[in-house]
């Protein structure tokens, strides 16, 4: 999973594959497989990129 998240950079938009209710979040950082994402209503969440493959959003 980490390889899929390797392309994520600060400012990119993503969705969490298991929590669509969180909406579209913006990547804050991606360091050592830990991706920090700021979701509109949920706030900042640190995601273990080795376990969860975030879905990039290109059409928002």
HELIX and SHEET records of a PDB file:
HELIX    1   1 UNK A    2  UNK A    5  1                                   4    
HELIX    2   2 UNK A   20  UNK A   22  5                                   3    
SHEET    1   A 5 UNK A  43  UNK A  48  0                                        
SHEET    2   A 5 UNK A  34  UNK A  39 -1                                        
SHEET    3   A 5 UNK A  25  UNK A  31 -1                                        
SHEET    4   A 5 UNK A  13  UNK A  15 -1                                        
SHEET    5   A 5 UNK A  55  UNK A  57 -1                                        
END                                                                             
